[in-house]
Every structure is written in structure tokens, then in C-alpha cells.
Amino acid sequence: MKKHNRDLLILRKEEVEDENSIEREIISLNTLLQSVEMSESICQAYEFFDLNNYKISHKAALISRALKAGGLKPFQFLINRN
């Protein structure tokens, strides 16, 4: 899997700054975010709604095509199922 360089802001209640615990927390957050940001997870969370043809689709190919830049035509929407 590709590792992402991301800026994370972590707020903690503990005043003691233990570098090992902070590093473990960052690693666990990165693995959590990588699993959520996978295309399969995103396609399961959205549905494709097309007002031009009055159709609702749950197909992963249509949803992934719509997520690309310029993938949605007028009156086509991605709706979150959550």
C-alpha cells in the first residue's frame, strides 16, 4: 500500500509528552485512514443518482468513474448512504 504523507493534528488530554505513544497513535491513525480511503470502501458508502435517466445505481464502476475529476455530468449526484 502507498504510504501517505499527511498532516495530522492530534489533541490529547495528557500533559506528559511520551514520544513513543504519540508515534504509535500516528501509525494507528494512518492505518485506519488508509483502510477507509480505499476505493471499495468509498463505493460501498455512496450511491450514484442520475436525474437525467431517473436511475439510482450502486455499481462500483459508475461510482468510481463519477469520483474522478469531471466525472459527474449535470443533474448527476453522489449520495452518501450513511
NORLIN-V670337 format. One record per residue. SS is DSSP state (@ for helix, = for strand, . for the rest). Layout:
BEGIN
ss->(SS | SS)
END
This chain:
BEGIN
ss->(. | . | . | . | . | . | . | . | . | . | . | . | . | . | . | . | . | . | @ | @ | @ | @ | @ | @ | @ | @ | @ | @ | @ | @ | @ | @ | @ | @ | @ | @ | . | . | @ | @ | @ | @ | @ | @ | @ | = | = | = | = | = | . | . | . | . | = | = | = | . | . | @ | @ | @ | @ | @ | @ | @ | @ | . | . | . | . | . | . | . | . | = | = | = | = | = | . | .)
END
